[in-house]
Amino acid sequence: MSFLPKPKLHHPKLPTNELGFTRRDYEGAISTLCAGCGHDSISAAIIQACWELSIEPHRVAKMSGIGCSSKTPDYFLGASHGFNSVHGRMPSVLTGANLANRDLIYLGVSGDGDSASIGFGQFAHSIRRAVNMTYIVENNGVYGLTKGQFSATSDKGSKAKKGAVNTDEAIDLVGIALQLGATYVARSFSGDKAQLVPLIKGALRHPGPAFIDCISPCVAFNNHEGSTKSYDFVREHNEAMNQLDVILGREPITTDYAPGEVREVTQHDGSILRLRKLHEEYDPTDRVAAMHHLHERKAAGEIVTGLLYIDPDPEDLHSNLGTVELPLNRLDDAALVPGAAALEKINAALR
């Protein structure tokens, strides 16, 4: 059985957000993933982030491909729009939906096989085209649905459950996202909810291509000694660059940090990302420095997590194309078929 609905009854005094919704209103079906799967923790973090931001569920469009990770949208935001595409093709489906209706909040959920192998080209082009979306890769380093083969993000030298050693270099999706122009780039760990929830909140509020690589241990095939994606390995080698708070414009801004330890980045919509710096020299608005630091810490055997890069004033696909503010799916015939005179004017401008 692949679908288990949750009971709709809940305690009448559950806390509510500004919309009057409880956290339960942002949940979906009961997960059928393995007990202890990191993906379920990411789903819980998405639910918490959307509830805290008081996002109306019907304003979210959640997209996925194929794989354990791509099953998870069924487990959160049950009242949202959803589309489960074919393997590796989620980014193009999301891009098309975004072009048709820019008013929705787009959340793409994928995996390391879905985005770093068969869908690698689609991932790359959606980032470089600056699609306004939150793109989360639930990265476990294996193909969980086909019994644990190495994926394209498996680190060179890591061991499979049955002892085989990976001899191929890993694709670092964070490095690719930085290189191709993502304007919000982060990495987190499914076992660190305190870090992950604010990162998702910041991504959902960011008006540009936001990418989060979330290491999510596979308890069935990649949580053993020798794996670099296991709970123990990630906790031991986690190098957190900052801690993030998301402050909406309507909330009073208070701080309990010492002077000089906090950096605030104001986004285009007025929301504030407050970074408590754990490394004083690190600048999250310097793309080149972020790429350099990523490679430097990888060479040292560390997994860099936190908000690695942000552009506080990004441009997205719609601004680059100059599309109208009204979503294209709401335009009438007069706007879509302006007539021969308008077409002649366009052709003349191209001569």
N, C-alpha and C positions, 0 to 999 in steps of 0.2 A: 504494500500500500504506500503510495507516494504523497498522499495528501491527507493531513489530519487537522480538521478545523478545531480551533480553540473554543471553549465554552464562552458565551457572551456575557454571562453573569460575572460581576465583580463587586468588590466591597464598595458601598455607596460613599465612603469618605476618603477615597483615594485622592491624592493631591491633583490639582488641575493647573493647566497653563493659562495664558491670557485669553485663549479661545474657549476655555471651559473644557478642554479635552484632557483626559487622563493619559498616562503613558500607554495604557492598554489600547487606546484608540489608534496608536501608531504601530501596533503589532500586526502580524499576519498569521499564517497557519503554523502549526507545531512543526518544528524542524525534524527531518528524518535523517540528518547527518549523524555521523558517529558521535557518541557521547564524548565530550571533551574537545571536539573539533574547534579550532580557533576561529573558523568562519562564523560560528554562532555568537562568539564574543563581538565580532565586527557588526553583525546584525543588531545586537543589543546596543552597541555604541551608536549606530545610525538612528535607531529608535529614540535613544536618549537625546541625541543632538537635535533631531527634528522636533521633539516634544519641548525641549528647552527653548528653541527658537520660535515656538508657536507657529510653525508652518502649517498651513492648511493642507491636509493630505491630498486633496484633489488637484492641487497645484504642482504636484511632483509627478514626473514621468521617469520610471525606473526601467533601465534597459540591461540586458545581459546576453551572454552567448551560450556556450556549452561547457559543462564541467561542474565539479562540486560547488565552486564559487558562484556559478551562474544559476544554481538552484536557489540561492539564498534570498533573492528578491521576493520569493513566495512567503518568506518568514518575517517580513517587515512591511509596514505601510500597505496593509491590505486594502485600504480605500483609495490607493493611488492608481494612476495609469501604469500599465506595465506591458513590456514586449520582450519575449524570449526569442532571440534571433538564432541563426545557425552559427556553427563554430567559427570564432574569430571575426564575425561580421557585425558585432554590436556597434563599433564606432561609426560605421557608415549609416546604419539605421538611426542612431542617435543624431548624427549630423543632419540627415534629411528631416527628422522630426523637429529639430531645433530651427531649421530654416523655415518650416511651415508654420510653426507656432512658437515664437520667441518668448511668450508670456509664461511658459511653464518652467519649472526648475528641473533640470536634467541630471539624473544620477545614473552613471554607468558603473555596473559591477562586473568585474571580470577576474580571470585567474592568470597565473603565469603561463600556462599552456595556451589559453585563449588569446592572450595579448602579446606574449613574447615568442610564440612559435607560429601557428597558422594565421594568427591575426596581427603579426608584428607590423606589417605594412599599414594595416588599417589604423592601428594604434598611433603609428608615427604621423600619418597624414591628418588624423583628427587633432593632434597636438599642434602641428605646424600651421594648420588652418585656423587655430585659435577659437575653437568651438567653445561657447560658454557652457561649461558642464563641470560636474564633479566626477572624476574618473578614479575609482578605487580598484586596485588590483589586490586580491587576496592571495598572497604569494606563499605557497608552501613548498615550492621547489620540486614537486613530484606530480605525476599524473595519477591522482588518487582513484579515479574511476576505472583505471586500467591496471591497477595493482602495483603502483609505486615506481614506475620508470622515472629516470631523471628528466627534469624539464629544462628549458633553456635558461632558467635562472638558478639552476643548481650550481653551487660553487665548485670550482676545480679542486679536486682532492677530497671532496666530501664522499662519504660512504653510504651506499644503499643499505636497506634493512638486512639484505642477505649477504652483504660484504663487498659488493662490486664498488670500485672506485671510479668517480667521474673524472675523465681526462680532458673534458672540454671546458673552455672559458665560459663564464657566466655572462649573460646579458643583464646589465644593470639598468632597469627601466627608469630609475631616478635620474641617472646620468643622461639617458636618451631624452627624457622629458626636459631636462635643463638645456640640453644642446638644441632642441627643436623649438624652444620658445615658450614652454609652459610658464604661466605667470604666477602660479602658486604651486610649489613643489614640497612635498613632505614625505617622510617615512615614519612608520610607527610599528607597533607590535600588538598583536591581538590580546596579549596578556597584560597590557598597560592601559586600562580604561581611562585613567586620569589624564593620560597624554592624548589618547586617540579621540575621545569625544570632542575636546576643544578644536582639534585639527579638522575634524569633519565639519564642525560648526563654521569654522573659518572658511573652509572650502565652499560650503553651501552659500555663504554670503559673498564670495568672491565673484566679481563680474567678468570672468574670463576662464581660460582653461586651467582648472585646478586638478592636480594629480596627487594621489596618495598611494604609495607602495606600502602595504601592510603585511608584514611577515606574520604568517598564520600557520602554526605547526599542524601537520597532518599526524594525528595520534595513531593512525593505523599503519602508515608506511614511512614516516620521516620524523620520528620523535625519539630516536635512539642515539646512543653514543657514536660519534663520528659524523652525525648530521650537523650541518651549519644552520638548519632551520628548526631545530628542536627548541622546546621551552627552556631547557637548561642552558643551551649554548647561547641563545639570544639574550637571556637575562645576564649571563656572565660577560658578554662582549658588547652590550648595549652602551653606546656613547651618545647620550642625549645632549643636543646642542642648546635647547631652550625649553621653557615651559610656557604654554600659550593660554591666554584668556581671551575670550571674545566678548567685547562690550558693545551692546547695541546703543544707538544714539539716544534712545528713550530712557536708558538706565543711568543713575548717578555713577560717576567714575570715582572709585576710591582705591587706595593702594596701601599695602602693608609691606612693600619692598623698600629696601634701603636705597637712597639716591645713587644713581649710576648703574643700578642693576637691572633697570627696566627700559625697554625701548618700545614706543608706541607707534604703530603704523595705521594711519587712517585710510580706509578704503573709500572708493568712489561713492558708495551709498551712505557714507557717514559712520558705518560700523568701525570699531577700533579693535585692532589686534594688539594685545599687550604681551610682549615677549619678556619673560624673565630669563636673562642671559646666564647660562651656565659656563660659557666660555667668553670671557670679556672681549677677546679680539674678533669674534665672529660677527660678520655683518650680513643679515639675511636679505638685504636688498642688492647685494653684489653677486650677479650670476657667475662671473668668471671665478670669483673667490669660492663660491659654493662648489663649483665643479672641481676646483683644485683641492679643496678640503675633503671632498668625497673620495677622491683617488688617494689622497694622502692617508686618510684613516683606514681605507680598505687595505692598503699595503701594510698597515700596522695590525691588521686582523680585527678591526673594530667595525661594528655596525652602527652607522650614524643615523640617529633618529631625531625627530622634531621637525619644526618648520625650517626647511633648508633654504628656500628662496621665495620671495614675494615681490611682485611689481605692484605698488599701491595704485597705479593709474593705468590699468591694462586696456587694450583694445580687443574686441572679439570679432568673430566672423561677420556679424551683421554690420558692425561699424566699418569693417574693411570693404564690404560689398556695397555699402551705402543703401541698404534696404530701408523701407519705410518703417515707422514705428508700429503701425498697425500690423498684427500678425498676418502673414500671407494667406492663411486659410480663412480669413475674414474679409478679404477684398471682394468687392462685387464685380460683375461683368464689365462695368464701365471702367474700373481701375485696371482690370486684367487685360482688356482689349481696348486700348485707347484710340484705335483707328489708324487710317492710312497716313494722316498728316503727322502724327506723332512718330510713326515708324520711319517716315521719310526724314524727319529731323534727326533721328538716331543714326540712320544710314549716312546722312550728310556729315555728321560729326566724325564718322569713322573713315571718311574718304581722305 
